[in-house]
């Protein structure tokens, strides 16, 4: 069956033909249907083999079907696939995360990043006694009503970003709890806290703004946020669903040396299986029931396959050579990537942090704010994705929007060398279509 035939079949039973909105690759005009994946590669239903530069949006840091994860699934089957129970393995994984995540003294597991941020924000409101949240334009914290407001407004809506609801079906009153500010602007945060500090209980952010192409915090910015949140007695919440494990075991808080009051981690944590977690100090986390008064529960919360996958993942990244090898490979890849961008001569920026990076076409300078990322040429990005796919390298399309791509520990040197060849060929083709707006 061809991709087109499969997509037509899917539309008969799935809204839009997909199980998740962003699985439609607009550059290709259909989802990428995968029949098998292993390591750095996957094979489509039409039998084409691709090098994967999406890697489960950052979840497959070990690569697809890593032997340790397969062994974890086999072990789970032998244990009976029990659900709705805790096991010794849950405690063991929590102990390991408390060891490696700087802010963690307690851990509460969830299945997805959206679940993690939703329950963590409920916890923040209980602890702070204040309902309003400062969040930053361009950042992403899940698809729930608590934060799916003010994240990605179009340029025409930036001045009223705090009222911008990102989906139909979100009640307008939810916007009263959101203050959306520009990233990398400490003055804006201080002014908002001076004006609304008695109402604001939480400042939430991606420490690296991957969802707008990987915008990095400016020097001193995270430290400044830490100082301001201490001053105004507001909780500092690092949403590390994406940044966790990409450059170090301890995530961005280890990388930048700034410790938040709590964080969420995920994506890679389950080794490709669904698993996220809320991490923080005991006085905050012990507000969760049954120790405290904040509810969080679920029959299928933290299923055993994911927990054993998480343990296997932590063992792999704890190997002495894991991060030195991953970061050395990243350094060589990014050096060549920058050379290609300069050689081809297309305005383009490629912000990066560990094993994830962005590609923003049409930008002359590195982006500092979400407003900068809005200058990204979506039309050219769609063409780039088409060109790369035609040559056997898969970059996922997010509607051409600035977002993130990456590689795994399974991407060998020759894999990344091939990606760079395809990158240059595809970029040259895009250059032929480039005309400044």
N, C-alpha and C positions, 0 to 999 in steps of 0.2 A: 504494500500500500504506500502511495506517495504521501508527502507532507500535506499537499493540498487536499487529498482525499481524507486523510486523518483529521485535518482541521474541519472539513465539512461535516464529518461524522461527529466530532466533538461538539460542534455548534448545536446539534440536535438535542443534546442532553446537558451541556454545561453552559452557563451564561458566558457569552462571548467565546465559547469553545475552550475555556481554560479554567483551572482550579485556583488561580491567583492572578490578579489583574496584570501584574507586570510580567507574566510569563509570555504574553504576546510580544514577540520581538518585532517592533514596527519597521525596522530596517529590512527585515526578511519577509514581512507581511504575514507571518504565522508563528506559532510557537516552535521552538526547537524540540522535536520529539526524539528522545534518547532511548535506545534499546539496550545499551550496555555502557558502563563507565568503569575505568580503572586507571589509577594513578593520575597522570596529567591529561589523559585523553578520554574522549567518549565517542561512541559511534551512533550516528543518527539512524532513524528507522529506514532510511534509504541506503544504509550501508556506508555512508561517508564517515571517515575518521577525522576528528577535530582535536586540536590542542585547545584546552579549556583555559581561557583567561577571565572567566567569571568565578569559577571555583565555588559554586553555591553561594554567591554574593559574599564570600568570605568565610563560609562555614567549613569548606573542605580544605583547611590549612594543611592537613596531612596528605591530601590527594584523595581521590575516590577509591573506596573499597580497601582502605589500608588493612594489611593483615591483622594488626592488633585490634582493629574495630570488628573485623569478621570473627575473630576469636571471642570477642566480648559478646557478640550476638549468639554464637554457639553456646557459650557459657550460660547465657540467659535462658535459652531453650532448655538446657539441662536442669535449670533451677525452677522451671515451671511457668515462666512468663507471668508471675503473679503481679497483680495491680492492686492499688488501694492499700498497700502495706509499705511501711518503712523496713529497711533491711540494714545489716551492718555495713553494706556497701555505700548506702546513702551517707552514713556517718563518716566513713573513711574518705569519701570524696569531699565532704564539707571540711574535714580536718585538713586535707591537702590544700583546698582553696584558702582557708584561713592562714595557711603557711605562706602562700605565694602572693596573695592579693594584699597590698599594704593596708587598706582601710578595714580589712575583714577580721572581725572577731566572731561573728555569727554569719550564717548563710541560710537563705531560704530559696529552694529551687523552684523554678517555673519551667514551662515547656518552650515558650517563645519570648522574643524580645518585647513584643507588645504587652504580653501578660506581665512581664517583669516590671516594665515602667509603670503600668497601670497600678499594680499593687504597691510598688515602691512610693508612688506619689500619694496614695491613700495613707501610707505609713508616715510620710513627711508631713502631711496635714495634721495627723493626730499628734505627732511629736511637737510641731511648731505652734499648733493652735491657730494657724493662719491659712487662708484658702487660696490666695493668689500666687501665681507662678510666674517667674521671669524665665522666658525661653528666648532663643535666638533664631532670627530668620535664616533659612537655609539648613537648619538642623532637623533631624528626624528622630522621633521618640515613640514610634509605633502608630498603629491605625485606630486608636481609640479616641473617644471624645475629649479626654483630658488634655491631650497635646496635639491633636490633628487640627490645630487652629494656629495660624500665624507662621507656619513653617516655610512654605514655599509660595508666597504671593507673587503674581506677576508684577512687573515694574510699575504698572499703573496703580497697584494696590499697596505699594510699600509704605506710603504715608499712613495708611490705616491697617497695617499688618495685623495688629492685635485683634481685629474684628474679622479677619479673612478666614473663613471656614473652608477646609480643603476637600470636603466631600459633601454631597447632598446628604440630608438626613441628620446632620449635627444641629441640635437646637441652638438658636441664637443666644440664649442666656448663658451657654457654656463659655462664650467669649469674654464674659465679665471677669473670669478668673485668670485670663492670660494677659501678660505684658510682653509683647514681642519686640526685641531690641536687636540692633546690628551686632554681629560678632566682632571681636577685636576692638571694641570701643568701651574702655573702662569708664570714661566720663558719662556715657549714656547709662551705664549700670548704676553709678553713684547717684546721678540725678534721679533715677527711678526709685532707688532705695530711700533717698532723702524725702521724696514725695509720698511714696507708698510703703515704706518699710514696715509700718504697723500692720499692713495687710498682707505683705509678701512673706511666705514661709520657706520658699524653695527657689533656688537658681539652678536650672537644669541645662546641660549642654553636652554635645559631643566634644571631648577635648581636642580631637582632630575632626574637622567638619567634613567627613567623608561623603555625606549625602549631597554636598555641593561641589564635588570634585576633589576633595582632600585638602581643603583650606587649613593651613597650619595656624596654631595660636602664635601671635607675635611675641617676641621676647618680653617676658615680664607680665604677660596678660593673665595667665593662669594664677600666677602668684598674686597679682592684683585682685583677682576675683576672690581668692582665698582670704585676703586681708579684708576686703569689703564685706564679705559674708560673715566673718568673725565680728567685725565692727557693728553690723546691724542685726546680729544674732539670727541669721538666716542660714538654712541648710544648703550646703554646696553638694550638688548631685551630679556626678560624672556618669553619663550614659555611655558605658564602654561595651555595649553589645558588639560594636564593630571594632573598636580599637583593641579590645582585650586579645592578648596573645600574638598580635601581628608583628611586634618588634621585641617583646620580652614576656616572660611569664606573668609579670605583675601589671601589664598593660600600660596605658598612658600615664597613670599616676606614678608608676615606677620610672617611665621614660623621662618625664618632665620634673619629677621630684616634688609634686604637689598632691597632697593627700586630701581627698574629699571627705564629706561626712558619711556618704554612702555611695554605692555605685551599682550599676547593673552590668553583668557580663553575659556573653553568649556567643552566637554564631559558631565559632570554631570549637566551643567547649565540649560538645558531644561527639566530636570527631566525624561529623556528618549526620549525626542523629539529633533530634530536637531536644535541646536543653539550654536553659538560661538560668541565671541566678541573681538574687539581690544580696549584696554584701555590705556589711557595716559594723560599727562597734556595738558591743552588747547593750548599752543603755538605750540605743535607738532600736535595734533589731528585736529586743525582748518586749517591745510593744505588740508584736505579732501574737495572736492567740496560739496556743493556750497559755503562754506566759503572760500576755498582756490583753489588750482589748481591741486590736485591729484584726479583722478577719482576712484570712487567705487560706483557701482549701481547694480541693478538686480530686475527684476519683482517679483521674489519669495524670495527676501532677507528678512530675519526675518519675516516669516509668523506669523499671529496672533496666531494660536494654540501653536507655540513654545514660543512666547512671554508670553502668559498667563501661559504656563507650567513653564517658567522661574520665573515668579512672584510667582507661587505656590511653586516652589522649594526654592526660597529665604525665603519665609515665614516659611517653614518647618525647614530649617537649622538655622533660627534665634530664634527658640524656645530655652529657657534657657538650657534645658537638652540635646539638640541634640548632641553636640560635647562631653560633658563630658561622656555621655553614649556610644557613638561610640568609643571613645578613650579608655575608660575603658575596653570595650569588646575586642578591638584590643590588649591591653596590656596583657590580660589573654590569648588570642589566641596565640600571638607571644611567650609568655613564655612557653606554652605547646609545640608549634612547635619546639622551640630550644631544649627542653628536648627530644623530639622524635628523632630529628636529631642526638643528642649526643648518645642516647640510641641505635639506630639502627647502628650507626657507619659507615655511608656512608659519604665520603667527600661532603659537601653540604653547600651552603650559602643561606640565605634568607633575603636579604636587604629589608627594609620596610620604608614606610613613610605614616602615617595615615592608611587609609583603603586599601592601595595597597601594594603589596609585590612582590618580585621576587623569583624564585627558580633556583639556578644554581648548577647543579650536577657536581661533580668532582673537585670542588675548595676547597682547604684547608684553604684559607684566604679570608676575604671579598674583593670583587673587588674594585679597585680604578680607573682603566682605562679600556677603551674598550678592550685593548689588553688582560687584565685579563679575561674578559668575554668570549673571544674567546676560552678559555680552557674548557668551558661548554660542557658537554657530551650530544650532541643532541640525540644520539641513546638511551641513558638512559631516557631522558626526554620524548621521544615518548612512551617508554614502561610505564613510570609512568602515563602518561595521559591515556593510554589504561587500565591500572590496576584500576585507580580511576574511570573511566567511567563504567567499569564493575561492580563497587560497588555503582553506583548511584551518584557520585560526578563529576561534569563537570569542568575540567580545559581546557581552550582553548589552542590548539596547534598552535604555530607559526613556523611550520616546525622544531620543536625541539629547536629553537633558544632561547637564554635567553630573556625573556620578563617579563610581569607583570600579576598578578592575583589579586583578591581582593574580598571583601565582601561588603554588603550594610547595611544600617540601619535596613533592614527587616530581616537580619540574626540573629535569636534569639540565646541565649546561647546554647540551645540544638542542633541547627543547626550546630554551629561551633564545638561543642563537637563531633558530628557525622563526620564532615569533618576531625577532628584530628584522629579519629579512622581509617577512610579510608586512610588518609595520611600515618599512620604508617604501615598499612597492605600493601599498595602499595609500600612504600619505602623498606620494607623488601623483597618483591618480586624482586624489582630492584636490591637490594644488591646481591641477588643470581646470577644475571647476570653481576655483576660488575667485570671487570678485568682491572686493570690499563693499560693505553696505553704506 
